[in-house]
Amino acid sequence: MSDARVAFYGDDFTGSVDALLQFTRRGLRGRLLVGVPSAEALRAAAAGCDVVGIAGIARSLGPAALEAEVRPALTALAALDPDLVQYKACSTADSSPAVGSLGKVLEIGRDVFGPRPVPMLFAQPDFGRYTVFGQHFAAEDGRVYRLDRQPTMSHHPVTPMTEADLAVHIGRQTSLPIGGIPFTDYADAPGLAARLRAVPAAAVVLDAVDDAQVVLVGDAVSRLPTPVFAIGSGGLSLGLGAAVRPTPGDDVGARLPQRPGAGGGPVLAVSGSRSAHSRRQADAAARAGWRVAPLRVGDHAEAARIVAALGAGTSVAVTSDDAELAASDALPVIAET
């Protein structure tokens, strides 16, 4: 038993930070750990927190390695006895039977938390990600595309998205049945919760086209018998955070301050993405005066220069888009840096 009411496992580092951000937007106190700690360390981290998360690497793993990564993490989180446990996946749902299988995650989650229907919400409207009648859409350069036609995701080098119907997409990764409930059936949170409890499928894809629907889904999921296991994006994190601890008068669509260092000090940003968009962000940071440094294995001199830059008040972005790193190497290097 711990103080944490919500726990999550993030399938990559940047996504895990996004999940924690979404929970904290609703006033929850949280901690994020890199990798699965000992049971004692996890309990200590969860003490005095509303939410605790584990940042992992499952998004890049094959089925056997994913099993070895995710099952211990979910089992450890279950031991904290939270009300809600989220597997935080990317809001583009990019995965396949061979890499980052969400079907495999579904099977593990039902083993750990029980064979109840698993809610799945990948929509994250503030990121330009929407689900309508089970079809997923993602924005790029100001235009919204169906996922299988989105310029980046449809040509992803590892998990190209060739199917926009999320139930079909995830159904190809498991023998378990995947269902869906469209937004047109959302009367209210209690009604949606009743639908979720009664659905015969192993998992249920849920729609959302705006933040109000995200919050309604989070409210409905929070009404399910505990412990609840759910799969989804930072949009799901925001919805669950709103349900667990609503902030009076908060505008759920409000954005956090965009100015780096608005809290009074320099920022250290670590990018685990190799996308063209991430590279454009890093280039913009360099033009704005940040130090942009590549992630290098064993480069202690560069690590010292990063520390010196931060000490001098300069924000730093550490990028991995040109780094030669295996998945097993990345987290130790980030922690060391």
DRENROZA-29127 format. One record per residue (C-alpha): x, y, z. Coordinates in nm, 4 decimals, decimal comma, m for minus. Example, Ala and Ser with C-alpha at 12.3 -4.5 7.8 and 13.67 -1.06 7.14 Angstrom:
residues 2
<r x="1,2300" y="m0,4500" z="0,7800"/>
<r x="1,3670" y="m0,1060" z="0,7140"/>
//
This chain:
residues 337
<r x="0,0000" y="0,0000" z="0,0000"/>
<r x="0,1319" y="0,3473" z="m0,0885"/>
<r x="0,0086" y="0,7046" z="m0,1099"/>
<r x="0,0002" y="0,6959" z="m0,4907"/>
<r x="m0,3483" y="0,6662" z="m0,6350"/>
<r x="m0,2214" y="0,6468" z="m0,9929"/>
<r x="0,0807" y="0,4651" z="m1,1376"/>
<r x="0,2074" y="0,4384" z="m1,4915"/>
<r x="0,4705" y="0,2721" z="m1,7049"/>
<r x="0,5909" y="0,4759" z="m2,0026"/>
<r x="0,7104" y="0,2926" z="m2,3118"/>
<r x="0,9827" y="0,5497" z="m2,3757"/>
<r x="1,1500" y="0,8270" z="m2,1784"/>
<r x="0,9995" y="1,1283" z="m2,3545"/>
<r x="0,6497" y="0,9814" z="m2,3407"/>
<r x="0,6914" y="0,9139" z="m1,9705"/>
<r x="0,7784" y="1,2780" z="m1,9097"/>
<r x="0,4687" y="1,3783" z="m2,1077"/>
<r x="0,2496" y="1,1553" z="m1,8895"/>
<r x="0,3914" y="1,3082" z="m1,5711"/>
<r x="0,3386" y="1,6556" z="m1,7160"/>
<r x="m0,0273" y="1,5817" z="m1,7900"/>
<r x="m0,0894" y="1,4556" z="m1,4368"/>
<r x="0,0841" y="1,7572" z="m1,2822"/>
<r x="m0,1259" y="1,9931" z="m1,4954"/>
<r x="m0,4140" y="1,8766" z="m1,2773"/>
<r x="m0,2297" y="1,9455" z="m0,9524"/>
<r x="m0,1081" y="1,5933" z="m0,8768"/>
<r x="0,2278" y="1,5460" z="m0,7086"/>
<r x="0,4401" y="1,2893" z="m0,8887"/>
<r x="0,7737" y="1,1191" z="m0,9329"/>
<r x="0,9239" y="0,9525" z="m1,2384"/>
<r x="1,1832" y="0,6760" z="m1,2092"/>
<r x="1,4166" y="0,5524" z="m1,4824"/>
<r x="1,3845" y="0,1738" z="m1,5003"/>
<r x="1,2279" y="m0,0627" z="m1,2485"/>
<r x="1,3713" y="m0,0032" z="m0,8999"/>
<r x="1,3646" y="m0,2391" z="m0,6035"/>
<r x="1,0308" y="m0,2808" z="m0,4273"/>
<r x="1,1623" y="m0,0760" z="m0,1345"/>
<r x="1,2851" y="0,2061" z="m0,3575"/>
<r x="0,9558" y="0,2142" z="m0,5446"/>
<r x="0,7548" y="0,2357" z="m0,2229"/>
<r x="0,9820" y="0,5126" z="m0,0991"/>
<r x="0,9393" y="0,7044" z="m0,4247"/>
<r x="0,5612" y="0,6682" z="m0,4065"/>
<r x="0,5453" y="0,7956" z="m0,0479"/>
<r x="0,3811" y="1,1355" z="m0,0364"/>
<r x="0,2973" y="1,1283" z="m0,4092"/>
<r x="m0,0319" y="1,1142" z="m0,5939"/>
<r x="0,1241" y="0,9511" z="m0,8996"/>
<r x="0,4427" y="0,7521" z="m0,9607"/>
<r x="0,5780" y="0,6473" z="m1,2985"/>
<r x="0,8451" y="0,4223" z="m1,4454"/>
<r x="1,0164" y="0,5335" z="m1,7668"/>
<r x="1,1012" y="0,2315" z="m1,9787"/>
<r x="1,1964" y="0,1334" z="m2,3319"/>
<r x="0,9205" y="m0,1099" z="m2,4374"/>
<r x="0,8338" y="0,0890" z="m2,7494"/>
<r x="1,1565" y="m0,0311" z="m2,9133"/>
<r x="1,1482" y="m0,3970" z="m2,8019"/>
<r x="1,0501" y="m0,7243" z="m2,9628"/>
<r x="0,7942" y="m0,9508" z="m2,7927"/>
<r x="1,0322" y="m1,1519" z="m2,5705"/>
<r x="1,2265" y="m0,8454" z="m2,4553"/>
<r x="0,9022" y="m0,6529" z="m2,4074"/>
<r x="0,7706" y="m0,9324" z="m2,1859"/>
<r x="1,0874" y="m0,9192" z="m1,9750"/>
<r x="1,0617" y="m0,5379" z="m1,9488"/>
<r x="0,6907" y="m0,4776" z="m1,8978"/>
<r x="0,5711" y="m0,7658" z="m1,6802"/>
<r x="0,8076" y="m0,6863" z="m1,3871"/>
<r x="0,7242" y="m0,3160" z="m1,4164"/>
<r x="0,3470" y="m0,3678" z="m1,4082"/>
<r x="0,3794" y="m0,6229" z="m1,1292"/>
<r x="0,5847" y="m0,3769" z="m0,9243"/>
<r x="0,3307" y="m0,0994" z="m0,9818"/>
<r x="0,0428" y="m0,3322" z="m0,8917"/>
<r x="0,2132" y="m0,4023" z="m0,5572"/>
<r x="0,1668" y="m0,0343" z="m0,4678"/>
<r x="m0,2104" y="m0,0958" z="m0,4742"/>
<r x="m0,3037" y="0,2140" z="m0,6762"/>
<r x="m0,6555" y="0,2711" z="m0,8058"/>
<r x="m0,5393" y="0,3226" z="m1,1656"/>
<r x="m0,2426" y="0,1931" z="m1,3648"/>
<r x="m0,1716" y="0,3287" z="m1,7128"/>
<r x="0,0548" y="0,1850" z="m1,9781"/>
<r x="0,1560" y="0,5113" z="m2,1416"/>
<r x="0,1877" y="0,4587" z="m2,5162"/>
<r x="0,2556" y="0,7062" z="m2,7926"/>
<r x="m0,0416" y="0,9088" z="m2,9140"/>
<r x="0,0219" y="0,7753" z="m3,2643"/>
<r x="m0,0176" y="0,4138" z="m3,1395"/>
<r x="0,2829" y="0,3175" z="m3,3511"/>
<r x="0,3571" y="m0,0484" z="m3,2850"/>
<r x="0,3599" y="m0,3821" z="m3,4603"/>
<r x="0,3578" y="m0,7524" z="m3,3724"/>
<r x="0,7384" y="m0,7427" z="m3,3924"/>
<r x="0,8227" y="m0,4100" z="m3,2206"/>
<r x="0,6535" y="m0,2397" z="m2,9245"/>
<r x="0,3506" y="m0,4676" z="m2,9492"/>
<r x="0,0486" y="m0,3126" z="m2,7787"/>
<r x="m0,1254" y="m0,6475" z="m2,8204"/>
<r x="0,1447" y="m0,8078" z="m2,6077"/>
<r x="0,1064" y="m0,5294" z="m2,3518"/>
<r x="m0,2673" y="m0,5969" z="m2,3391"/>
<r x="m0,2049" y="m0,9656" z="m2,2693"/>
<r x="0,0456" y="m0,8889" z="m1,9926"/>
<r x="m0,1804" y="m0,6269" z="m1,8351"/>
<r x="m0,4752" y="m0,8647" z="m1,8176"/>
<r x="m0,2518" y="m1,1288" z="m1,6609"/>
<r x="m0,1346" y="m0,8866" z="m1,3913"/>
<r x="m0,4567" y="m0,6938" z="m1,3208"/>
<r x="m0,7274" y="m0,9421" z="m1,4135"/>
<r x="m0,9283" y="m1,0276" z="m1,7249"/>
<r x="m1,1510" y="m0,7210" z="m1,7363"/>
<r x="m1,1993" y="m0,5034" z="m2,0466"/>
<r x="m0,9041" y="m0,2652" z="m2,0851"/>
<r x="m0,9903" y="0,0941" z="m2,1871"/>
<r x="m0,7630" y="0,2359" z="m2,4588"/>
<r x="m0,7464" y="0,6079" z="m2,5411"/>
<r x="m0,4793" y="0,7297" z="m2,7829"/>
<r x="m0,6346" y="1,0668" z="m2,8629"/>
<r x="m0,4467" y="1,3720" z="m2,7366"/>
<r x="m0,6128" y="1,6771" z="m2,8891"/>
<r x="m0,3528" y="1,9259" z="m2,7653"/>
<r x="m0,0967" y="1,7284" z="m2,9701"/>
<r x="m0,3229" y="1,7155" z="m3,2741"/>
<r x="m0,4146" y="1,3497" z="m3,2229"/>
<r x="m0,7824" y="1,2502" z="m3,2546"/>
<r x="m0,9876" y="0,9302" z="m3,2651"/>
<r x="m1,3260" y="0,9321" z="m3,4395"/>
<r x="m1,5351" y="0,6142" z="m3,4771"/>
<r x="m1,2206" y="0,4206" z="m3,3933"/>
<r x="m1,0207" y="0,5829" z="m3,6753"/>
<r x="m0,7087" y="0,7655" z="m3,5616"/>
<r x="m0,5852" y="1,0970" z="m3,7000"/>
<r x="m0,2650" y="1,2950" z="m3,6470"/>
<r x="m0,1712" y="1,6486" z="m3,7445"/>
<r x="0,1443" y="1,7532" z="m3,9247"/>
<r x="0,2365" y="2,1038" z="m4,0421"/>
<r x="m0,1087" y="2,2360" z="m3,9553"/>
<r x="m0,3042" y="1,9686" z="m4,1396"/>
<r x="m0,4820" y="1,6676" z="m3,9891"/>
<r x="m0,4313" y="1,3343" z="m4,1667"/>
<r x="m0,5771" y="0,9917" z="m4,1199"/>
<r x="m0,2989" y="0,7982" z="m3,9510"/>
<r x="m0,2225" y="0,5706" z="m4,2453"/>
<r x="m0,1793" y="0,8799" z="m4,4652"/>
<r x="0,0110" y="1,0965" z="m4,2175"/>
<r x="0,3442" y="1,1824" z="m4,3847"/>
<r x="0,5671" y="1,0847" z="m4,0911"/>
<r x="0,3845" y="0,7927" z="m3,9330"/>
<r x="0,2835" y="0,6208" z="m4,2554"/>
<r x="0,6553" y="0,6029" z="m4,3438"/>
<r x="0,7956" y="0,5365" z="m3,9954"/>
<r x="1,1259" y="0,3472" z="m4,0394"/>
<r x="1,0454" y="0,0830" z="m3,7746"/>
<r x="0,6676" y="0,0734" z="m3,7288"/>
<r x="0,5019" y="0,2286" z="m4,0348"/>
<r x="0,1334" y="0,2860" z="m3,9685"/>
<r x="m0,0647" y="0,1305" z="m4,2511"/>
<r x="m0,3973" y="0,1048" z="m4,0668"/>
<r x="m0,5939" y="0,3905" z="m3,9085"/>
<r x="m0,8604" y="0,1711" z="m3,7451"/>
<r x="m0,7074" y="0,1201" z="m3,4010"/>
<r x="m0,9079" y="m0,1914" z="m3,3190"/>
<r x="m0,7861" y="m0,3524" z="m3,6403"/>
<r x="m0,4288" y="m0,2273" z="m3,5897"/>
<r x="m0,3970" y="m0,3590" z="m3,2333"/>
<r x="m0,6021" y="m0,6684" z="m3,3165"/>
<r x="m0,3227" y="m0,7736" z="m3,5528"/>
<r x="m0,0905" y="m0,7888" z="m3,2517"/>
<r x="m0,2950" y="m1,0250" z="m3,0337"/>
<r x="m0,5537" y="m1,3005" z="m3,0535"/>
<r x="m0,7676" y="m1,1154" z="m2,7967"/>
<r x="m1,0806" y="m0,9388" z="m2,9288"/>
<r x="m1,0644" y="m0,5586" z="m2,9545"/>
<r x="m1,3834" y="m0,3526" z="m2,9487"/>
<r x="m1,4720" y="0,0131" z="m2,9522"/>
<r x="m1,7204" y="0,2701" z="m2,8233"/>
<r x="m1,7710" y="0,5800" z="m3,0441"/>
<r x="m1,8087" y="0,9300" z="m2,9034"/>
<r x="m2,1705" y="0,9354" z="m3,0229"/>
<r x="m2,2459" y="0,6862" z="m2,7444"/>
<r x="m2,0994" y="0,9081" z="m2,4711"/>
<r x="m2,4046" y="1,0214" z="m2,2731"/>
<r x="m2,2135" y="1,0887" z="m1,9518"/>
<r x="m1,9292" y="0,9389" z="m1,7472"/>
<r x="m2,1451" y="0,6980" z="m1,5421"/>
<r x="m2,3107" y="0,5703" z="m1,8595"/>
<r x="m1,9782" y="0,5220" z="m2,0368"/>
<r x="m1,8394" y="0,3416" z="m1,7310"/>
<r x="m2,1371" y="0,1036" z="m1,7412"/>
<r x="m2,0703" y="0,0372" z="m2,1102"/>
<r x="m1,7042" y="m0,0325" z="m2,0368"/>
<r x="m1,7905" y="m0,2795" z="m1,7613"/>
<r x="m2,0308" y="m0,4676" z="m1,9877"/>
<r x="m1,8333" y="m0,4830" z="m2,3125"/>
<r x="m1,7421" y="m0,8414" z="m2,4119"/>
<r x="m1,4084" y="m0,7525" z="m2,5753"/>
<r x="m1,0698" y="m0,7752" z="m2,4025"/>
<r x="m0,9980" y="m0,4095" z="m2,4797"/>
<r x="m1,2000" y="m0,1086" z="m2,5941"/>
<r x="m1,0831" y="0,1721" z="m2,8238"/>
<r x="m1,2335" y="0,5044" z="m2,7127"/>
<r x="m1,2866" y="0,8185" z="m2,9191"/>
<r x="m1,1991" y="1,1765" z="m2,8314"/>
<r x="m1,1911" y="1,4868" z="m3,0485"/>
<r x="m1,1505" y="1,7538" z="m2,7797"/>
<r x="m1,0379" y="1,7923" z="m2,4195"/>
<r x="m1,3938" y="1,7730" z="m2,2863"/>
<r x="m1,4243" y="1,4200" z="m2,4240"/>
<r x="m1,0788" y="1,3328" z="m2,2873"/>
<r x="m1,1945" y="1,4390" z="m1,9399"/>
<r x="m1,5229" y="1,2494" z="m1,9756"/>
<r x="m1,3321" y="0,9318" z="m2,0682"/>
<r x="m1,0961" y="0,9786" z="m1,7733"/>
<r x="m1,3933" y="1,0206" z="m1,5410"/>
<r x="m1,5563" y="0,7056" z="m1,6778"/>
<r x="m1,2373" y="0,4992" z="m1,6476"/>
<r x="m1,1910" y="0,6151" z="m1,2883"/>
<r x="m1,5367" y="0,4707" z="m1,2042"/>
<r x="m1,4393" y="0,1152" z="m1,3019"/>
<r x="m1,3646" y="m0,1529" z="m1,0394"/>
<r x="m1,0117" y="m0,1137" z="m0,9048"/>
<r x="m0,7394" y="m0,1739" z="m0,9857"/>
<r x="m0,8034" y="m0,0325" z="m1,3308"/>
<r x="m0,5509" y="m0,1070" z="m1,6048"/>
<r x="m0,5700" y="0,1189" z="m1,9088"/>
<r x="m0,3566" y="0,1813" z="m2,2169"/>
<r x="m0,3174" y="0,5178" z="m2,3800"/>
<r x="m0,1480" y="0,8463" z="m2,4504"/>
<r x="m0,0799" y="1,1568" z="m2,2481"/>
<r x="m0,4412" y="1,2437" z="m2,3283"/>
<r x="m0,5475" y="0,9521" z="m2,1097"/>
<r x="m0,3083" y="1,0786" z="m1,8401"/>
<r x="m0,4746" y="1,4195" z="m1,8517"/>
<r x="m0,8220" y="1,2660" z="m1,8314"/>
<r x="m0,7294" y="1,0420" z="m1,5396"/>
<r x="m0,5620" y="1,3322" z="m1,3619"/>
<r x="m0,8787" y="1,5368" z="m1,3971"/>
<r x="m1,0834" y="1,2522" z="m1,2488"/>
<r x="m0,8504" y="1,1815" z="m0,9594"/>
<r x="m0,7953" y="1,5392" z="m0,8491"/>
<r x="m0,9951" y="1,8014" z="m1,0377"/>
<r x="m0,8532" y="2,1495" z="m0,9971"/>
<r x="m1,1334" y="2,4016" z="m0,9246"/>
<r x="m1,1533" y="2,6638" z="m1,1950"/>
<r x="m0,8802" y="2,5060" z="m1,4064"/>
<r x="m0,9039" y="2,5434" z="m1,7834"/>
<r x="m0,8156" y="2,1985" z="m1,9116"/>
<r x="m0,7102" y="2,3469" z="m2,2431"/>
<r x="m0,4675" y="2,5925" z="m2,0851"/>
<r x="m0,1064" y="2,5587" z="m2,1920"/>
<r x="0,1977" y="2,5655" z="m1,9695"/>
<r x="0,4377" y="2,8595" z="m2,0112"/>
<r x="0,6340" y="2,8179" z="m2,3314"/>
<r x="0,9394" y="3,0252" z="m2,2373"/>
<r x="1,2362" y="2,8003" z="m2,1466"/>
<r x="1,3564" y="2,8582" z="m1,7955"/>
<r x="1,0369" y="3,0355" z="m1,6930"/>
<r x="1,0861" y="2,8969" z="m1,3429"/>
<r x="1,4083" y="3,0963" z="m1,3034"/>
<r x="1,6825" y="2,8529" z="m1,4108"/>
<r x="1,8269" y="2,6780" z="m1,7143"/>
<r x="1,6526" y="2,3772" z="m1,8700"/>
<r x="1,8045" y="2,0369" z="m1,9485"/>
<r x="1,6026" y="1,8646" z="m2,2223"/>
<r x="1,6815" y="1,5105" z="m2,3380"/>
<r x="1,5339" y="1,4073" z="m2,6734"/>
<r x="1,4996" y="1,0357" z="m2,7372"/>
<r x="1,3394" y="1,0907" z="m3,0766"/>
<r x="1,5040" y="1,0659" z="m3,4167"/>
<r x="1,2174" y="1,2257" z="m3,6067"/>
<r x="1,2629" y="1,5178" z="m3,8431"/>
<r x="1,0332" y="1,7267" z="m3,6231"/>
<r x="1,2564" y="1,6679" z="m3,3200"/>
<r x="1,5601" y="1,7759" z="m3,5211"/>
<r x="1,3791" y="2,0973" z="m3,6200"/>
<r x="1,3053" y="2,1618" z="m3,2521"/>
<r x="1,6717" y="2,1093" z="m3,1625"/>
<r x="1,7795" y="2,3476" z="m3,4383"/>
<r x="1,5330" y="2,6075" z="m3,3080"/>
<r x="1,6748" y="2,5644" z="m2,9581"/>
<r x="2,0283" y="2,6225" z="m3,0920"/>
<r x="1,9158" y="2,9419" z="m3,2652"/>
<r x="1,7585" y="3,0540" z="m2,9373"/>
<r x="2,0919" y="3,0227" z="m2,7588"/>
<r x="2,0704" y="2,6725" z="m2,6118"/>
<r x="2,3677" y="2,4391" z="m2,6175"/>
<r x="2,2657" y="2,1406" z="m2,8319"/>
<r x="2,4783" y="1,8346" z="m2,7646"/>
<r x="2,4661" y="1,4809" z="m2,9043"/>
<r x="2,4163" y="1,1856" z="m2,6721"/>
<r x="2,7461" y="0,9950" z="m2,6634"/>
<r x="2,8351" y="0,6718" z="m2,4851"/>
<r x="3,1203" y="0,7273" z="m2,2384"/>
<r x="3,1915" y="1,0880" z="m2,3444"/>
<r x="3,2706" y="1,2265" z="m1,9994"/>
<r x="3,4242" y="1,5429" z="m2,1416"/>
<r x="3,0988" y="1,6331" z="m2,3156"/>
<r x="2,9046" y="1,5541" z="m1,9979"/>
<r x="3,1306" y="1,7943" z="m1,8086"/>
<r x="3,0696" y="2,0647" z="m2,0707"/>
<r x="2,6929" y="2,0142" z="m2,0335"/>
<r x="2,7163" y="2,0512" z="m1,6559"/>
<r x="2,9297" y="2,3633" z="m1,6967"/>
<r x="2,6790" y="2,5156" z="m1,9406"/>
<r x="2,3920" y="2,4546" z="m1,7015"/>
<r x="2,5950" y="2,6017" z="m1,4173"/>
<r x="2,6470" y="2,9123" z="m1,6267"/>
<r x="2,2734" y="2,9477" z="m1,6827"/>
<r x="2,2602" y="2,8125" z="m2,0400"/>
<r x="1,9832" y="2,5679" z="m2,1270"/>
<r x="2,0954" y="2,2429" z="m2,2897"/>
<r x="1,9244" y="1,9991" z="m2,5276"/>
<r x="2,0802" y="1,6524" z="m2,5517"/>
<r x="1,9764" y="1,4804" z="m2,8744"/>
<r x="1,9954" y="1,1215" z="m2,9918"/>
<r x="1,9035" y="1,1602" z="m3,3580"/>
<r x="2,2641" y="1,1065" z="m3,4719"/>
<r x="2,3718" y="0,8758" z="m3,1884"/>
<r x="2,4667" y="0,5138" z="m3,2412"/>
<r x="2,2865" y="0,3620" z="m2,9446"/>
<r x="2,1226" y="0,0294" z="m2,8816"/>
<r x="1,8044" y="0,0487" z="m2,6740"/>
<r x="1,9867" y="m0,1126" z="m2,3808"/>
<r x="2,2545" y="0,1619" z="m2,3880"/>
<r x="2,0348" y="0,4708" z="m2,3935"/>
<r x="1,8945" y="0,4926" z="m2,0404"/>
<r x="2,2312" y="0,4502" z="m1,8611"/>
<r x="2,3851" y="0,7166" z="m2,0833"/>
<r x="2,0987" y="0,9585" z="m2,0152"/>
<r x="2,1209" y="0,8936" z="m1,6404"/>
<r x="2,4995" y="0,9421" z="m1,6480"/>
<r x="2,4708" y="1,2608" z="m1,8497"/>
//
